[in-house]
Amino acid sequence: MKLSLLTGIGVGFAIAAPVGPIGLLILKRSIVESRMSGFVSGLGAATADVTGAAVAAFGIQAILDLVDSHATAMQVAAGAFLILFGILTLKSPPPSHEAARPIHERNLWVAYGSTVALTLANPMTIVSLLVICAGVGLGAASRSEAALFVAGVGIGSTAWWAILSSAAAWFGSLISRKAFRWINAAAGLALIGFGVTELVRLGMSNR
């Protein structure tokens, strides 16, 4: 049982750690907005990871069929969302160190919900977790072991986003307003690039 929990923590940490579009978005929010905004966004990604792990670990066939039948639409949505976030990032003004950056509850819900939606819109989230679950032998595990594995994924993913958002926010407190402009520009262009790449890859696979 302990092995299942520890394995889940390791998997959750490993899934969250690679820098992709979600990590880039959370980094940007932590640096430019606030640690709380970044962490809440990370909780959104962790929620999506837990959802994918639960589907994979318990073999929820109805959801697997849904993902399979709507994979193309989900990839289009993910690409479009990334391009939209990239454009909004390019247009967003840099914050001022002199002015306090208020955190509104509505903005935190938007940060959380947008990251959940964007992570789940990528069908590879569940596919990769299916592969990992098969690799760690969860097919032969009991339901209680599977539940511990899923809980571990949530703990590992959340721990990574807590570390990343705290470190990024600390870095953001040290840099200048001009540097924020460069960060917004780099993050925006990278997010647009991720979105375009997603759409191009989809188009090529359907030819």
Phi and psi in degrees as a GROMACS rama.xvg file:
@    title "Ramachandran Plot"
@    xaxis  label "Phi"
@    yaxis  label "Psi"
@TYPE xy
-62.419  -36.511  LYS-2
-61.3816  -39.8206  LEU-3
-64.1967  -41.2737  SER-4
-66.6124  -46.6796  LEU-5
-65.6528  -37.4292  LEU-6
-62.7602  -42.1183  THR-7
-62.4445  -41.3445  GLY-8
-61.567  -44.7477  ILE-9
-62.7122  -41.6353  GLY-10
-65.233  -44.3412  VAL-11
-60.8893  -42.0611  GLY-12
-65.4848  -43.2991  PHE-13
-68.2714  -35.7273  ALA-14
-69.8052  -39.3089  ILE-15
-76.2182  -30.9864  ALA-16
-66.5125  -40.8349  ALA-17
-58.323  137.477  PRO-18
-82.1254  108.014  VAL-19
-125.467  -160.682  GLY-20
-61.8024  -37.1151  PRO-21
-67.9774  -47.1237  ILE-22
-60.4741  -39.1501  GLY-23
-64.9195  -42.3925  LEU-24
-62.8166  -42.3055  LEU-25
-70.0284  -38.2605  ILE-26
-58.5684  -47.5209  LEU-27
-60.9442  -45.4066  LYS-28
-64.4962  -37.8779  ARG-29
-66.2643  -43.1378  SER-30
-73.6478  -47.5116  ILE-31
-88.0156  -34.3485  VAL-32
-98.7329  -73.5677  GLU-33
-172.599  163.051  SER-34
-60.8684  -40.1538  ARG-35
-64.3854  -41.6954  MET-36
-61.2446  -43.3693  SER-37
-65.3831  -43.349  GLY-38
-66.5988  -42.6168  PHE-39
-63.5356  -38.2247  VAL-40
-62.1415  -40.3314  SER-41
-63.1056  -36.9234  GLY-42
-61.9248  -34.4864  LEU-43
-62.9602  -44.4334  GLY-44
-64.5432  -39.7916  ALA-45
-64.8312  -38.0031  ALA-46
-60.9678  -43.3757  THR-47
-65.1553  -39.1457  ALA-48
-63.3807  -42.8415  ASP-49
-63.8863  -41.5728  VAL-50
-60.5478  -46.8312  THR-51
-63.0329  -40.0919  GLY-52
-65.1825  -39.0144  ALA-53
-65.2174  -43.5841  ALA-54
-60.8153  -44.4891  VAL-55
-69.4665  -44.7129  ALA-56
-69.7259  -37.141  ALA-57
-99.1663  -0.240525  PHE-58
57.3746  51.5384  GLY-59
-75.557  92.7287  ILE-60
-61.7842  -36.5378  GLN-61
-60.5278  -40.572  ALA-62
-72.7929  -38.5121  ILE-63
-61.3751  -41.269  LEU-64
-64.7269  -38.5415  ASP-65
-64.1375  -44.6274  LEU-66
-61.5486  -43.9227  VAL-67
-64.1596  -41.2756  ASP-68
-76.3472  -21.4851  SER-69
-116.506  21.3611  HIS-70
-60.3342  -42.2087  ALA-71
-63.7774  -47.4147  THR-72
-61.5993  -38.2271  ALA-73
-66.6531  -39.2589  MET-74
-67.454  -39.0343  GLN-75
-61.913  -44.3276  VAL-76
-62.374  -42.0277  ALA-77
-62.2818  -45.4834  ALA-78
-61.9301  -43.3504  GLY-79
-65.1799  -41.3675  ALA-80
-61.2755  -43.4452  PHE-81
-63.4793  -42.3294  LEU-82
-63.8234  -42.3382  ILE-83
-62.0535  -47.7908  LEU-84
-61.2655  -37.4546  PHE-85
-63.1221  -43.8406  GLY-86
-63.8202  -44.3704  ILE-87
-62.8825  -37.0349  LEU-88
-65.9542  -42.5992  THR-89
-60.6919  -35.2999  LEU-90
-87.0392  -12.9215  LYS-91
-74.5162  135.573  SER-92
-74.2375  148.265  PRO-93
-70.4493  147.063  PRO-94
-75.4164  165.136  PRO-95
-110.238  132.626  SER-96
-64.3317  -28.1241  HIS-97
-72.7687  -29.0429  GLU-98
-99.8494  136.091  ALA-99
-66.857  143.736  ALA-100
-102.284  98.1267  ARG-101
-67.4827  146.316  PRO-102
-110.654  115.899  ILE-103
-99.6967  143.628  HIS-104
-57.2114  -39.8819  GLU-105
-62.0659  -40.9201  ARG-106
-64.7369  -35.7326  ASN-107
-67.862  -38.9402  LEU-108
-64.7773  -38.8835  TRP-109
-64.537  -43.3807  VAL-110
-60.6459  -43.7591  ALA-111
-66.6185  -51.994  TYR-112
-64.314  -39.1377  GLY-113
-65.7213  -36.1384  SER-114
-73.9231  -37.4404  THR-115
-58.7487  -50.1285  VAL-116
-62.7357  -43.458  ALA-117
-67.1375  -39.2037  LEU-118
-68.4083  -44.2696  THR-119
-71.9274  -22.5005  LEU-120
-68.7567  -17.0472  ALA-121
-92.5996  106.478  ASN-122
-61.1902  -18.6715  PRO-123
-66.1698  -18.7883  MET-124
-59.6032  -50.1772  THR-125
-74.2378  -39.5844  ILE-126
-60.3411  -45.2655  VAL-127
-64.3904  -37.517  SER-128
-69.9131  -32.8841  LEU-129
-60.5853  -44.0613  LEU-130
-63.8848  -43.2532  VAL-131
-65.0052  -42.995  ILE-132
-60.516  -41.0387  CYS-133
-64.8382  -38.3762  ALA-134
-66.5162  -34.3842  GLY-135
-90.2688  2.83862  VAL-136
78.8232  26.6913  GLY-137
-73.1876  -12.3806  LEU-138
-60.9841  -29.3169  GLY-139
-100.13  4.78585  ALA-140
-82.4975  157.004  ALA-141
-75.8594  168.129  SER-142
-64.9834  -34.1538  ARG-143
-68.3202  -37.4499  SER-144
-67.4219  -38.9788  GLU-145
-63.8649  -39.7567  ALA-146
-64.3805  -39.9564  ALA-147
-65.4508  -38.5787  LEU-148
-60.9852  -46.0057  PHE-149
-62.5892  -43.2726  VAL-150
-61.2843  -39.3145  ALA-151
-64.0087  -38.5807  GLY-152
-58.8193  -43.9096  VAL-153
-62.7122  -42.3106  GLY-154
-65.1688  -46.0775  ILE-155
-64.5734  -44.2841  GLY-156
-64.6681  -44.6796  SER-157
-63.2254  -39.9827  THR-158
-61.1691  -42.6364  ALA-159
-62.2477  -45.7523  TRP-160
-67.8955  -32.0451  TRP-161
-64.3461  -44.2957  ALA-162
-64.5765  -47.5222  ILE-163
-64.3506  -46.4177  LEU-164
-65.6321  -37.0511  SER-165
-66.8023  -45.4837  SER-166
-65.1701  -41.7989  ALA-167
-67.8687  -40.2755  ALA-168
-65.0026  -38.8394  ALA-169
-61.7993  -43.8498  TRP-170
-61.4734  -41.1669  PHE-171
-62.3844  -29.1491  GLY-172
-72.7488  -12.3228  SER-173
-101.317  -14.8003  LEU-174
-98.8859  166.251  ILE-175
-87.8232  167.889  SER-176
-62.1201  -36.1993  ARG-177
-64.0351  -38.8752  LYS-178
-64.4246  -34.6166  ALA-179
-60.4654  -37.9062  PHE-180
-60.9517  -43.2668  ARG-181
-66.4853  -38.682  TRP-182
-64.0559  -45.3005  ILE-183
-59.3269  -44.1283  ASN-184
-65.2176  -45.5165  ALA-185
-65.6373  -44.6258  ALA-186
-65.6235  -42.9337  ALA-187
-61.3037  -46.8221  GLY-188
-65.0226  -38.5292  LEU-189
-66.4059  -41.8276  ALA-190
-64.2028  -41.6033  LEU-191
-62.0214  -41.2245  ILE-192
-61.4264  -43.3292  GLY-193
-60.3175  -43.1174  PHE-194
-65.3411  -45.39  GLY-195
-63.4189  -42.0254  VAL-196
-59.9696  -41.7232  THR-197
-60.4365  -44.1411  GLU-198
-70.2361  -40.7324  LEU-199
-64.237  -44.0565  VAL-200
-60.4596  -41.3439  ARG-201
-63.8138  -43.4041  LEU-202
-63.0175  -40.3847  GLY-203
-68.7768  -35.6163  MET-204
-71.6517  -21.4306  SER-205
-95.0395  0.884244  ASN-206
